[in-house]
Amino acid sequence: MNRTILRTLFFCFIVFWPFFSPYGLWGAEPKVRIHSPEDGSKIVQDKNTILVTGKIITLGDRRPNVDIFFILDVSGSAGRYAGVDFGDSINLPTPPGSALPGRAQIKIFGGSYGLGRPPMRDLKNSILAAEVIAARRLLSQLNSQTTRAGLITFGENAQLVQPLTHDFEKVKDVLDEIFTEGPHGGTHMVGGVRLAIKELAGLGQSKGRTDAIKVQFLLTDGFPNLPIGGGKRATAQDTNLAINAARISGKAGIKIHVFALGKEALSYPRAAVGIARESGGIFTPVVRPADILAVLENVSAVGVNYVEVFNKTMGEKATHLRLAADGFFSSALPVVEGLNRIQVLARSSSGAFGRDSISIHYHQGDQNSLELDVFLEKEKSLKLEVERLGKSREEILEEINRNREENPVQFQGPPPASETTPR
């Protein structure tokens, strides 16, 4: 079978798969399921706060799984300042080239390649660092039992660096390797989008799943300048190629959520806006790249944008609540002695509501609430990461919404006459 026939079959599969799949349409009403505690259970512990966890989906019980590909821009411009000094608390490795000249290598799935670039300074405060930290932060919130994650980078070329896996520690290790390798080359955005479609469709190194919601989280600090522009200038052709690939992704039921990081990306965001729009995803403009730490987790892979955990007996909400991109939620909810009626209310992106309710009996005792303590400690750590940005999460989200509303005209502008990308 020649390559032309294979490409045709692949295209037909991508275009028509959603229509033959029994899971091709988004449900109007979110389905809420409280996993813990169980309805009617008796809880005896030292704290008068309990951990309430569960999952929310919008496609019905037949789509319980989620496959997420992180598509990270590692082009030369990703070495620029992210707007914040992250400090040593981020625990990123020290790139070999940051102290002495030499060749760094990153292991790519199925091989490796070397680099011979001049040493870079302050890479730990770079846009690339912000991308890696944000991806690592989101991974810590996902549920590895039903969610898989993978990694693709695009610079001079698009590279599959980690096929879809349930092993998030492996993904985090590869993120460290991406950071160690450092930024380089042009911006082959269309290559990244196409490769992610292939992997999510089960036509590459990742095993396909028909019972999974499939999404791309694409982070970029620039605009396409490959393959037509040679990596040195943006072209309308490169932009159109990327948008056309996103259109195919959308027809395959794969949304692409695009995060444009920094002034360069927002100077010509036609590709970023078009990729999100044509695939059915969300475009998020992030003026200060470091703010992606507070933003990436705000976009849901399952179409849920709000959840509330409420103790109807006390009339109080959860003191801490975390809704992950794959629809899993965890919360710390105050309780009183005796019967407590608990309700979880969720809202989908379309505005539809869903709910689930349980009743539990709580009694004060000496038993430690270990899972609750772990959750609260994790929440404290995540909060500290955002506080180091110097702005609250609410302030950052308000700025993003303001940029969406105030700058619609700039999204239609022409590409810059020339753009030299650091290499």
C-alpha positions as CSV (number, residue, x, y, z in Angstrom):
1,M,0.0,0.0,0.0
2,N,1.7,3.3,-1.1
3,R,2.0,6.4,1.0
4,T,-0.8,8.3,-0.9
5,I,-3.3,5.6,-0.1
6,L,-2.2,5.6,3.5
7,R,-2.6,9.4,3.8
8,T,-6.0,9.2,2.2
9,L,-7.2,6.5,4.7
10,F,-5.8,8.5,7.6
11,F,-7.6,11.6,6.5
12,C,-10.9,9.8,6.0
13,F,-10.5,8.2,9.5
14,I,-9.9,11.6,11.1
15,V,-12.8,13.3,9.3
16,F,-15.5,10.6,9.7
17,W,-14.6,8.9,13.0
18,P,-16.6,11.2,15.2
19,F,-19.8,10.5,13.2
20,F,-19.5,6.7,13.5
21,S,-18.3,6.8,17.1
22,P,-21.1,6.4,19.7
23,Y,-19.4,9.1,21.7
24,G,-19.2,11.9,19.1
25,L,-21.5,14.4,20.7
26,W,-21.2,16.4,23.9
27,G,-24.0,15.7,26.5
28,A,-26.0,18.8,27.5
29,E,-26.0,17.9,31.2
30,P,-22.9,17.3,33.4
31,K,-22.9,14.0,35.3
32,V,-21.8,14.3,38.9
33,R,-20.6,11.3,40.9
34,I,-19.4,11.6,44.5
35,H,-16.8,8.9,45.0
36,S,-15.9,9.4,48.6
37,P,-17.3,9.3,51.2
38,E,-20.0,6.8,50.3
39,D,-23.7,7.6,50.9
40,G,-24.7,6.5,54.4
41,S,-21.2,6.1,55.7
42,K,-20.1,6.8,59.3
43,I,-17.0,8.9,59.7
44,V,-15.1,9.1,63.0
45,Q,-12.0,11.3,63.0
46,D,-10.2,14.1,64.8
47,K,-11.1,17.0,62.5
48,N,-14.6,18.4,61.9
49,T,-13.7,18.7,58.2
50,I,-13.9,15.8,55.7
51,L,-12.5,15.1,52.3
52,V,-15.2,14.9,49.6
53,T,-14.0,13.7,46.2
54,G,-15.6,12.7,42.9
55,K,-15.8,13.2,39.2
56,I,-17.8,15.3,36.7
57,I,-18.2,14.5,33.0
58,T,-20.3,15.9,30.2
59,L,-20.4,13.0,27.8
60,G,-22.2,10.4,29.9
61,D,-20.9,7.3,31.7
62,R,-19.6,5.8,28.4
63,R,-16.7,8.3,28.3
64,P,-15.1,7.9,31.7
65,N,-11.5,8.4,30.4
66,V,-9.4,11.4,29.3
67,D,-6.3,11.6,27.1
68,I,-4.4,14.8,27.2
69,F,-1.4,15.8,25.1
70,F,0.8,18.7,26.2
71,I,2.1,20.4,23.1
72,L,5.0,22.7,24.2
73,D,6.8,25.3,22.2
74,V,10.5,24.9,22.6
75,S,11.6,27.3,19.9
76,G,14.5,29.7,20.5
77,S,12.2,32.5,21.7
78,A,11.1,30.4,24.6
79,G,14.4,31.2,26.3
80,R,13.1,34.8,26.9
81,Y,12.2,36.1,30.4
82,A,8.8,34.9,31.7
83,G,8.2,38.1,33.7
84,V,8.9,36.5,37.1
85,D,11.9,35.2,39.0
86,F,10.7,31.7,40.0
87,G,13.5,31.1,42.4
88,D,14.8,27.7,43.7
89,S,11.5,26.5,44.9
90,I,10.5,25.3,41.4
91,N,13.0,22.4,41.7
92,L,14.0,22.5,38.0
93,P,17.2,20.8,37.0
94,T,20.2,22.8,36.0
95,P,20.8,22.7,32.3
96,P,24.4,21.5,31.5
97,G,24.9,24.4,29.1
98,S,23.9,27.0,31.6
99,A,27.3,26.9,33.3
100,L,29.8,25.5,30.7
101,P,29.7,25.2,26.9
102,G,28.9,21.7,25.7
103,R,26.4,19.5,24.1
104,A,23.2,18.6,26.0
105,Q,21.0,15.6,24.9
106,I,17.4,14.7,25.5
107,K,16.0,11.2,25.0
108,I,13.3,11.2,22.4
109,F,10.9,8.2,22.2
110,G,12.7,5.9,19.8
111,G,16.0,7.8,19.8
112,S,17.9,11.0,20.9
113,Y,19.5,14.0,19.4
114,G,22.2,16.4,20.5
115,L,22.6,20.1,20.7
116,G,25.6,22.4,20.3
117,R,24.3,25.8,21.4
118,P,26.0,28.5,23.3
119,P,25.3,28.5,27.1
120,M,22.1,30.3,28.2
121,R,21.6,32.4,31.3
122,D,18.6,32.4,33.7
123,L,16.8,29.6,31.9
124,K,15.0,28.9,35.2
125,N,13.2,32.2,34.7
126,S,12.4,31.6,31.1
127,I,9.1,31.1,29.2
128,L,10.2,27.4,28.7
129,A,10.5,27.1,32.5
130,A,7.0,28.5,32.9
131,E,5.6,26.0,30.4
132,V,7.3,23.1,32.2
133,I,6.2,24.2,35.6
134,A,2.6,24.7,34.5
135,A,2.5,21.3,32.8
136,R,4.0,19.6,35.9
137,R,1.5,21.5,38.1
138,L,-1.5,20.3,36.1
139,L,-0.2,16.7,36.1
140,S,-0.2,16.8,39.9
141,Q,-4.0,17.4,39.8
142,L,-5.0,14.7,37.3
143,N,-6.2,11.2,38.2
144,S,-3.8,8.7,36.7
145,Q,-6.2,5.8,37.0
146,T,-8.5,7.0,34.2
147,T,-6.4,9.8,32.6
148,R,-3.4,9.5,30.4
149,A,-0.9,12.2,29.5
150,G,1.6,12.6,26.7
151,L,4.2,15.2,25.6
152,I,5.0,16.7,22.2
153,T,7.5,19.5,21.6
154,F,7.8,21.7,18.6
155,G,10.8,23.9,17.7
156,E,12.7,23.2,14.5
157,N,10.7,20.0,14.3
158,A,7.9,18.3,16.1
159,Q,9.0,15.6,18.4
160,L,7.0,12.9,20.3
161,V,8.9,12.9,23.6
162,Q,6.4,10.8,25.6
163,P,3.5,8.7,24.3
164,L,0.3,8.6,26.3
165,T,0.8,7.0,29.7
166,H,-0.8,6.6,33.1
167,D,2.6,7.0,34.7
168,F,2.7,10.7,35.4
169,E,6.1,10.5,37.2
170,K,7.6,9.4,33.8
171,V,5.9,12.4,32.2
172,K,7.4,14.7,34.8
173,D,10.9,13.2,34.3
174,V,10.6,13.9,30.6
175,L,9.5,17.5,31.3
176,D,12.7,17.9,33.2
177,E,14.6,16.6,30.2
178,I,12.8,19.0,27.9
179,F,13.9,21.9,30.2
180,T,17.5,20.6,30.4
181,E,17.6,20.5,26.6
182,G,16.6,24.1,26.4
183,P,15.0,26.2,23.7
184,H,16.2,26.1,20.1
185,G,15.1,26.6,16.5
186,G,12.0,27.9,14.8
187,T,8.3,27.3,15.4
188,H,7.0,24.3,13.6
189,M,3.5,24.6,15.1
190,V,1.6,22.7,12.4
191,G,4.0,19.7,13.0
192,G,3.1,19.6,16.7
193,V,-0.7,19.7,16.0
194,R,-0.5,17.0,13.3
195,L,1.6,14.7,15.5
196,A,-0.8,15.1,18.4
197,I,-3.8,14.2,16.1
198,K,-2.0,11.1,15.0
199,E,-1.1,10.0,18.6
200,L,-4.6,10.7,20.0
201,A,-6.2,8.8,17.1
202,G,-4.1,5.7,18.0
203,L,-2.2,5.8,14.8
204,G,1.3,6.5,16.3
205,Q,3.1,5.2,19.3
206,S,0.2,5.8,21.7
207,K,-2.4,3.1,22.2
208,G,-5.8,4.4,21.0
209,R,-8.9,4.5,23.3
210,T,-12.4,4.9,21.9
211,D,-13.8,5.5,25.4
212,A,-11.7,8.6,26.1
213,I,-12.2,12.4,25.7
214,K,-9.2,13.6,23.7
215,V,-7.7,17.0,24.0
216,Q,-4.5,19.0,23.2
217,F,-3.1,21.7,25.5
218,L,-0.9,23.8,23.2
219,L,1.4,26.4,24.8
220,T,3.3,28.8,22.5
221,D,5.2,32.1,22.9
222,G,5.2,32.9,19.2
223,F,3.6,32.1,15.8
224,P,4.3,29.6,13.0
225,N,7.3,30.2,10.9
226,L,7.9,26.6,9.6
227,P,7.9,24.9,7.2
228,I,7.4,27.7,4.7
229,G,9.1,30.5,6.6
230,G,12.3,28.6,7.2
231,G,12.2,29.3,10.9
232,K,13.1,33.0,10.5
233,R,9.8,34.7,9.5
234,A,6.1,34.3,10.0
235,T,4.1,33.5,6.9
236,A,0.4,33.4,6.2
237,Q,1.0,30.0,4.6
238,D,2.4,28.5,7.8
239,T,-0.5,30.0,9.8
240,N,-3.0,28.5,7.3
241,L,-1.3,25.1,7.6
242,A,-1.7,25.2,11.4
243,I,-5.3,26.3,11.2
244,N,-6.2,23.6,8.6
245,A,-4.6,20.9,10.8
246,A,-6.7,22.2,13.7
247,R,-9.8,21.9,11.6
248,I,-9.1,18.2,11.0
249,S,-8.5,17.9,14.7
250,G,-11.9,19.4,15.4
251,K,-13.6,17.0,13.0
252,A,-12.0,14.1,14.8
253,G,-13.5,15.4,18.1
254,I,-10.1,16.5,19.4
255,K,-10.3,20.0,20.9
256,I,-7.1,22.1,21.0
257,H,-6.9,24.6,23.9
258,V,-4.3,27.2,23.0
259,F,-2.4,29.4,25.4
260,A,-0.5,32.3,23.8
261,L,2.3,33.4,26.1
262,G,3.8,36.9,25.9
263,K,3.7,39.9,23.7
264,E,5.3,38.2,20.7
265,A,2.6,35.6,20.6
266,L,-0.1,38.2,21.0
267,S,1.4,40.5,18.3
268,Y,0.2,38.1,15.7
269,P,-2.2,35.6,17.3
270,R,-4.1,34.6,14.2
271,A,-2.8,31.0,14.3
272,A,-3.4,30.6,18.1
273,V,-7.0,32.0,17.7
274,G,-7.7,30.0,14.6
275,I,-6.4,26.7,16.0
276,A,-8.6,27.0,19.1
277,R,-11.7,28.2,17.1
278,E,-11.5,25.6,14.3
279,S,-11.0,22.7,16.8
280,G,-13.7,23.8,19.2
281,G,-11.1,24.7,21.9
282,I,-10.4,27.8,24.0
283,F,-8.0,30.6,23.2
284,T,-6.3,32.0,26.3
285,P,-4.1,35.2,25.9
286,V,-1.4,35.3,28.7
287,V,0.4,38.7,28.5
288,R,2.9,37.8,31.2
289,P,4.1,34.2,30.4
290,A,4.7,33.3,34.0
291,D,1.0,33.6,34.7
292,I,0.4,30.3,32.8
293,L,1.0,28.7,36.2
294,A,-2.4,30.0,37.4
295,V,-4.1,29.7,34.0
296,L,-3.4,26.2,32.5
297,E,-5.5,24.4,35.1
298,N,-8.4,26.7,34.6
299,V,-9.4,25.1,31.2
300,S,-11.4,21.9,31.5
301,A,-10.8,18.9,29.2
302,V,-14.3,17.7,29.9
303,G,-16.3,20.9,29.4
304,V,-17.0,21.7,33.1
305,N,-16.3,25.2,34.3
306,Y,-17.8,25.3,37.8
307,V,-18.3,23.0,40.8
308,E,-19.7,23.7,44.3
309,V,-19.5,21.4,47.3
310,F,-22.1,22.3,49.9
311,N,-23.1,21.0,53.4
312,K,-26.9,21.6,53.4
313,T,-27.1,20.7,57.1
314,M,-24.8,23.6,58.1
315,G,-25.4,25.9,55.1
316,E,-21.6,26.1,54.4
317,K,-19.5,25.6,51.3
318,A,-16.1,23.7,51.1
319,T,-13.2,25.7,52.5
320,H,-10.9,24.3,49.9
321,L,-11.9,23.0,46.4
322,R,-9.9,21.8,43.5
323,L,-11.5,20.9,40.1
324,A,-8.9,19.2,37.8
325,A,-8.9,19.5,34.0
326,D,-10.0,15.8,33.7
327,G,-13.2,16.5,35.8
328,F,-12.0,15.0,39.1
329,F,-12.7,17.2,42.2
330,S,-11.4,17.2,45.8
331,S,-12.7,19.4,48.6
332,A,-12.4,20.0,52.3
333,L,-16.0,20.3,53.7
334,P,-16.9,21.3,57.3
335,V,-19.3,18.9,59.1
336,V,-21.2,18.8,62.4
337,E,-21.9,16.0,64.8
338,G,-24.5,13.6,63.6
339,L,-26.2,13.7,60.2
340,N,-24.8,15.8,57.3
341,R,-26.5,16.2,54.0
342,I,-23.9,17.0,51.3
343,Q,-24.6,18.2,47.7
344,V,-22.2,18.7,44.8
345,L,-23.4,21.1,42.0
346,A,-21.6,21.4,38.7
347,R,-22.1,23.5,35.6
348,S,-21.0,22.7,32.1
349,S,-19.5,25.2,29.6
350,S,-22.9,25.2,27.9
351,G,-24.6,26.4,31.1
352,A,-26.3,23.1,32.0
353,F,-26.3,22.0,35.6
354,G,-25.9,18.6,37.2
355,R,-25.8,17.5,40.9
356,D,-25.3,14.5,43.2
357,S,-26.1,14.2,46.9
358,I,-25.2,12.0,49.8
359,S,-25.8,11.8,53.6
360,I,-23.1,10.9,56.1
361,H,-22.8,10.6,59.9
362,Y,-19.9,12.3,61.5
363,H,-18.6,11.9,65.1
364,Q,-15.5,13.4,66.7
365,G,-12.8,10.9,67.5
366,D,-9.0,10.3,67.8
367,Q,-8.4,8.9,64.3
368,N,-6.2,11.0,62.0
369,S,-7.7,12.2,58.7
370,L,-4.6,11.4,56.7
371,E,-6.1,11.8,53.2
372,L,-7.5,15.2,54.2
373,D,-4.1,16.3,55.5
374,V,-2.4,15.3,52.3
375,F,-5.0,17.2,50.2
376,L,-4.6,20.4,52.4
377,E,-0.8,20.3,52.2
378,K,-1.0,19.9,48.4
379,E,-3.4,22.9,48.2
380,K,-1.0,25.0,50.3
381,S,1.9,24.2,47.9
382,L,-0.1,25.0,44.8
383,K,-1.3,28.3,46.4
384,L,2.3,29.3,47.2
385,E,3.3,28.8,43.6
386,V,0.7,31.3,42.4
387,E,1.5,33.7,45.2
388,R,5.1,33.9,44.0
389,L,3.8,35.4,40.8
390,G,2.9,38.6,42.7
391,K,-0.7,38.6,41.6
392,S,-3.7,36.6,42.8
393,R,-5.3,33.9,40.6
394,E,-8.4,36.1,40.4
395,E,-6.4,39.1,39.2
396,I,-4.7,37.0,36.5
397,L,-8.0,35.5,35.2
398,E,-9.6,39.0,35.2
399,E,-6.7,40.3,33.1
400,I,-7.1,37.4,30.6
401,N,-10.8,37.9,30.2
402,R,-10.2,41.7,29.7
403,N,-7.6,40.9,27.0
404,R,-10.1,38.6,25.2
405,E,-12.7,41.4,25.2
406,E,-10.6,44.5,24.5
407,N,-8.3,43.2,21.8
408,P,-10.4,41.4,19.1
409,V,-9.0,43.6,16.3
410,Q,-5.3,42.7,16.8
411,F,-6.2,39.0,16.1
412,Q,-6.8,39.9,12.5
413,G,-3.5,41.7,11.8
414,P,-1.0,40.6,9.2
415,P,2.2,38.6,10.2
416,P,5.3,40.7,10.9
417,A,7.3,41.6,7.9
418,S,10.3,39.7,9.3
419,E,11.0,37.8,12.5
420,T,14.4,36.5,13.5
421,T,14.1,33.7,16.0
422,P,17.0,33.1,18.5
423,R,18.6,29.8,17.7
